[in-house]
Amino acid sequence: MTEPRPPEGEGPAPAATSVVIAFRLNGRRVETLAPVRLTAAELLRDQLGLTGTKVSCGIQVCGACTVLVDGAPASSCCLLAVDLDGTEVVTVEGLAQGRELHPVQEAFAAANALQCGYCTPGFVMMTVALLAADPRPDRAAVREWLDGNLCRCTGYAPIETAVILAAERTAP
Amino acid sequence: MTGQPEAAPVPDPARPPRRDAWDKVTGRARYASDAAMANMAHAAVVRADRAHACIVAINADEARRAPGVIGVITADDLGDLGRRFGHIVCDHPILAEDKVRYYGEPVAAVVAETPHEAADAAERVWVDYEDLEALTTAADALASETLIHEESYAGPERGFLGVKPKADTDNAAHRAELGWGDVDAALAAAEAVVETSAAFPLVYGYAMETYNALADWQPGGLHVVSTAQHPLMVRKELARIFSLPLAAVRVEVPYIGGGYGSKSYTKLEPLAAAASWATGRPVRVDTDVEGAMHTTRADGAHVTVRTGFDSEGRITARAIDIVFDTGAYADNSPLVLTKSVNRCFGPYRVPNLRVRGTAVYTNTTPASSYRGFGAPQGALAGEMNMDMAADRLGIDPTELRRRNLLEPGGTVISGKRGLDADLTADLDAVAAELDRHAGRGHEPGVRRGRAVAVTASDAGASPISTAQVRMHADGSVTLLTSSTEMGQGSRTALAQIVARQMGVAAAAVAVGQSDTLYTPFEWTTGASRTTTVVGLAVKAACEDLWRKLRAMAAESAGIDPDEATSGGGSIQVAGADLAPAAVIREWFGADAGEAVGIGVVRGHGETALLPPFWEIGAVGVEVAVDETTGEVTVEHLVTVGDVGHAIEPDLVKGQDLGAATQGLGIALWEEMVYEGEQLTNPNLIEYRVPRFTDMPRRITSVLAERGDGAGPYGAKGAGEGALNPVPAAVAAAVGRAVGVWPTELPLTPARVWALLRSAAETEAAGLAKPPTAAGGAAPSTVRGPAAE
């Protein structure tokens, strides 16, 4: 079944389907050639090796792929990589300061707010966004904010605990 | 009905986090979906767009010429490889051969340099079909003369745990029966006979990491990284398909992004491996949610229960019929059916019993294991039947169960382990918590209902497990096991067992990932077995390690091995107390070396009697039903984790809430919907799973630790138990709230609204009775349930 690669046709060279983009990723400048069809999640995971961002539903329902773009949470599975041009992007890999975990990461670990862990980076990023917008959320606000993130293992209650814990530790 | 939710439990600051916590909160945890190999190619799967059809021709010329394509593989390209897999019935083609049997079945794989190129080219593979009669329900498949499988697949590969090949004459994949006594006579003589029928939906496990596999075939060897819960089962099938020795097949399973049984047994691994063999490149196969829903689901079921009672409310007989919708290939469903047959009648004294189960091939996604393994399907009708009987007999439903529950040590099934649990105490704990927080007062437009439910499952935890502990020259220990970590926290719990047995800190115990090249044999990671069965293997390995250390110390001291003793975390030789690390260093004559202990569990000793434990489910729910919309809110969820001994209490509670939440999903939202031949909701918008705001308004998680398990320190398994009775409890609670017993799940707002309408019509016809307290006594003459 394996065949020699057929010629891809003659004639004029094909037009470019990639563009050069530049953005700041976890505080560092990145300049890369991005195919226009590439999603931000594919760029992060497959080209830049940051596999902490997870893809699950693929249609912006589950929140596993949440990253911060200019401080706002975004589903990287449904965002084109080229649209990152000129932005400031933070992923789960960008939260810890050296060996020091971010308080939200600390709280998720302390509260056992994870099991399989596949949703965890997305929840952590959304929680960072929540606490930036509302440093002292009540439980109803936590549920409302995190309703766009799915977790199949925990039943959510430990995540709620983690978010409240993180708020207590970080609120001014 | 709504309002500010209750506080969630506060973590115990004294306990260190789970050992995978750092990996997982930093995004550093490695899953199969993150795995890559040098020179890796990507496969896209071409899937059937009809449910049942002969393949006339496949034209892949255009795809082969597409940019980046390395090759297109169909069944004709598999050479002398084994064509099919299936650990019970070898009925599942790697790629469809002469016909397709379900919408979404893999027909071809397109291998290309990038996932996009593979996906684009897959659109250019043209398949000509000749349609056959599509049988998308079990009833249709049983009634039709069209066979989904013409063969019974009898042959040397058949047979697994006593499952026989199917007959060549119908669409039944498997039949199972259980019974004793004279059911017909007992039902004829019963004071009351109560009948319940209920339909359990087709459910997709939705592990957030969808099925994926990466395979690297080389002459004489195969290396696979995948999401397999049971790497040793996959290794066995791959070895057969590729005619390789077991040792030449390496199956590596890093962290698994959710399993719940849905990743049991072989899925995409043969396809990835065949693609690698065909192209000479390492090949990744990924699925999106749609592809995952076309890979495996749980068995749907229609179950009918008839129970006879005497005047005191004691069960005199139960007759139960189970029909599973098993989908196009058997996978693990024959075993799931057998377990459902064992579990459907409940942990009650049933003097006369007849259960008949049939797993039916249909032209839908193949079904297999899912958390609960046949128990939720059976319990839905079985436990709702107890509630209906309670109403009929005028006995409180909790009291009716108390009168029938088996006592500790009681015989559920003759010849099996006696019941290792106090179910009456568990049920009383549930009822007390439920009553304590019962919703009070009348809220206009809202109806409330409460219900309890109980299950006991003969844990399908085959007692075959090996573990290796290696103590290093500083006394720290590495534990090797092929048990997979999919979130249950087994590495944390097993490390605790090593720490306790060897007298070292848990922080001095490392636990490796499962990798068949290095880690010892493990039957499966399923059936809530790990803490109990693997725990016993780990304990035995530690005992073996102590034996080795005593022998080493004796040899160094020049005395007989029997003269060395161990205890209190050290070895005693000739009056001296030696640390294990000192024994190792002295024996090797250097600050080096290690001592290795091996532990084995088999059907022998503590685990000779099956099941190794009964997995208990004891739950209660209170629901509120919005009369206008039919929307159901879970006001209170109570779970009792009857686990014997909780090695990591927070992790056990986490299992219970997670399992119960999946049960709520089945009860209220989750259902794969077929319209004609096609699955119509293969995505997470239309297949709705529980969300954050669906969380019960109050959650009560109780642990019952009576040390009555066969596992380490009296432990028993957890993980499935809290799911099993939840769909039944929710159905009964909604029935009580609405005044009509549901007959099918999930109880979506539309279905509940229809139930409300039907109740209103009954009331208008003057047939209704006065409402009674939810869960309380009701007059015995009315067919519908008591409404509050």
HADDOCK unambig.tbl for C-alpha pairs under 7 A between the chains (distance, minus, plus):
assign (segid A and resid 1 and name CA) (segid B and resid 71 and name CA) 6.35 0.50 0.50
assign (segid A and resid 1 and name CA) (segid B and resid 72 and name CA) 6.83 0.50 0.50
assign (segid A and resid 1 and name CA) (segid B and resid 73 and name CA) 6.86 0.50 0.50
assign (segid A and resid 1 and name CA) (segid B and resid 77 and name CA) 6.35 0.50 0.50
assign (segid A and resid 2 and name CA) (segid B and resid 70 and name CA) 6.70 0.50 0.50
assign (segid A and resid 2 and name CA) (segid B and resid 71 and name CA) 5.20 0.50 0.50
assign (segid A and resid 2 and name CA) (segid B and resid 279 and name CA) 6.09 0.50 0.50
assign (segid A and resid 3 and name CA) (segid B and resid 71 and name CA) 6.92 0.50 0.50
assign (segid A and resid 6 and name CA) (segid B and resid 65 and name CA) 6.10 0.50 0.50
assign (segid A and resid 8 and name CA) (segid B and resid 67 and name CA) 6.92 0.50 0.50
assign (segid A and resid 51 and name CA) (segid B and resid 34 and name CA) 6.22 0.50 0.50
assign (segid A and resid 52 and name CA) (segid B and resid 27 and name CA) 3.78 0.50 0.50
assign (segid A and resid 52 and name CA) (segid B and resid 28 and name CA) 5.83 0.50 0.50
assign (segid A and resid 53 and name CA) (segid B and resid 27 and name CA) 6.90 0.50 0.50
assign (segid A and resid 56 and name CA) (segid B and resid 208 and name CA) 5.49 0.50 0.50
assign (segid A and resid 56 and name CA) (segid B and resid 209 and name CA) 6.07 0.50 0.50
assign (segid A and resid 56 and name CA) (segid B and resid 210 and name CA) 6.83 0.50 0.50
assign (segid A and resid 57 and name CA) (segid B and resid 289 and name CA) 5.90 0.50 0.50
assign (segid A and resid 57 and name CA) (segid B and resid 684 and name CA) 6.31 0.50 0.50
assign (segid A and resid 61 and name CA) (segid B and resid 684 and name CA) 6.66 0.50 0.50
assign (segid A and resid 61 and name CA) (segid B and resid 685 and name CA) 6.83 0.50 0.50
assign (segid A and resid 92 and name CA) (segid B and resid 26 and name CA) 6.11 0.50 0.50
assign (segid A and resid 92 and name CA) (segid B and resid 27 and name CA) 6.06 0.50 0.50
assign (segid A and resid 93 and name CA) (segid B and resid 26 and name CA) 6.05 0.50 0.50
assign (segid A and resid 93 and name CA) (segid B and resid 27 and name CA) 6.40 0.50 0.50
assign (segid A and resid 105 and name CA) (segid B and resid 25 and name CA) 5.41 0.50 0.50
assign (segid A and resid 109 and name CA) (segid B and resid 17 and name CA) 5.71 0.50 0.50
assign (segid A and resid 109 and name CA) (segid B and resid 21 and name CA) 5.20 0.50 0.50
assign (segid A and resid 109 and name CA) (segid B and resid 22 and name CA) 6.94 0.50 0.50
assign (segid A and resid 109 and name CA) (segid B and resid 25 and name CA) 6.88 0.50 0.50
assign (segid A and resid 110 and name CA) (segid B and resid 11 and name CA) 6.73 0.50 0.50
assign (segid A and resid 110 and name CA) (segid B and resid 17 and name CA) 5.48 0.50 0.50
assign (segid A and resid 111 and name CA) (segid B and resid 11 and name CA) 5.06 0.50 0.50
assign (segid A and resid 112 and name CA) (segid B and resid 17 and name CA) 6.66 0.50 0.50
assign (segid A and resid 112 and name CA) (segid B and resid 18 and name CA) 6.97 0.50 0.50
assign (segid A and resid 115 and name CA) (segid B and resid 487 and name CA) 3.88 0.50 0.50
assign (segid A and resid 115 and name CA) (segid B and resid 488 and name CA) 6.11 0.50 0.50
assign (segid A and resid 115 and name CA) (segid B and resid 489 and name CA) 6.94 0.50 0.50
assign (segid A and resid 116 and name CA) (segid B and resid 256 and name CA) 6.50 0.50 0.50
assign (segid A and resid 116 and name CA) (segid B and resid 257 and name CA) 5.06 0.50 0.50
assign (segid A and resid 116 and name CA) (segid B and resid 258 and name CA) 5.35 0.50 0.50
assign (segid A and resid 116 and name CA) (segid B and resid 486 and name CA) 5.07 0.50 0.50
assign (segid A and resid 116 and name CA) (segid B and resid 487 and name CA) 3.50 0.50 0.50
assign (segid A and resid 117 and name CA) (segid B and resid 24 and name CA) 5.37 0.50 0.50
assign (segid A and resid 117 and name CA) (segid B and resid 257 and name CA) 6.55 0.50 0.50
assign (segid A and resid 117 and name CA) (segid B and resid 487 and name CA) 6.85 0.50 0.50
assign (segid A and resid 118 and name CA) (segid B and resid 208 and name CA) 6.51 0.50 0.50
assign (segid A and resid 118 and name CA) (segid B and resid 209 and name CA) 6.66 0.50 0.50
assign (segid A and resid 118 and name CA) (segid B and resid 257 and name CA) 5.11 0.50 0.50
assign (segid A and resid 120 and name CA) (segid B and resid 24 and name CA) 6.70 0.50 0.50
assign (segid A and resid 120 and name CA) (segid B and resid 25 and name CA) 6.24 0.50 0.50
assign (segid A and resid 121 and name CA) (segid B and resid 25 and name CA) 6.26 0.50 0.50
assign (segid A and resid 121 and name CA) (segid B and resid 27 and name CA) 5.88 0.50 0.50
assign (segid A and resid 139 and name CA) (segid B and resid 5 and name CA) 6.68 0.50 0.50
assign (segid A and resid 140 and name CA) (segid B and resid 4 and name CA) 6.23 0.50 0.50
assign (segid A and resid 140 and name CA) (segid B and resid 5 and name CA) 6.77 0.50 0.50
assign (segid A and resid 143 and name CA) (segid B and resid 692 and name CA) 5.72 0.50 0.50
assign (segid A and resid 143 and name CA) (segid B and resid 693 and name CA) 5.48 0.50 0.50
assign (segid A and resid 144 and name CA) (segid B and resid 693 and name CA) 6.74 0.50 0.50
assign (segid A and resid 146 and name CA) (segid B and resid 692 and name CA) 6.49 0.50 0.50
assign (segid A and resid 147 and name CA) (segid B and resid 691 and name CA) 6.01 0.50 0.50
assign (segid A and resid 147 and name CA) (segid B and resid 692 and name CA) 4.89 0.50 0.50
assign (segid A and resid 147 and name CA) (segid B and resid 693 and name CA) 5.97 0.50 0.50
assign (segid A and resid 150 and name CA) (segid B and resid 691 and name CA) 6.04 0.50 0.50
assign (segid A and resid 152 and name CA) (segid B and resid 207 and name CA) 6.86 0.50 0.50
assign (segid A and resid 153 and name CA) (segid B and resid 658 and name CA) 4.95 0.50 0.50
assign (segid A and resid 154 and name CA) (segid B and resid 654 and name CA) 5.95 0.50 0.50
assign (segid A and resid 154 and name CA) (segid B and resid 657 and name CA) 6.47 0.50 0.50
assign (segid A and resid 154 and name CA) (segid B and resid 658 and name CA) 4.52 0.50 0.50
assign (segid A and resid 155 and name CA) (segid B and resid 657 and name CA) 5.52 0.50 0.50
assign (segid A and resid 155 and name CA) (segid B and resid 658 and name CA) 4.61 0.50 0.50
assign (segid A and resid 155 and name CA) (segid B and resid 661 and name CA) 5.41 0.50 0.50
assign (segid A and resid 156 and name CA) (segid B and resid 692 and name CA) 5.98 0.50 0.50
assign (segid A and resid 156 and name CA) (segid B and resid 695 and name CA) 7.00 0.50 0.50
assign (segid A and resid 157 and name CA) (segid B and resid 8 and name CA) 5.74 0.50 0.50
assign (segid A and resid 158 and name CA) (segid B and resid 8 and name CA) 6.89 0.50 0.50
assign (segid A and resid 161 and name CA) (segid B and resid 8 and name CA) 5.86 0.50 0.50
assign (segid A and resid 161 and name CA) (segid B and resid 9 and name CA) 6.94 0.50 0.50
assign (segid A and resid 161 and name CA) (segid B and resid 10 and name CA) 6.61 0.50 0.50
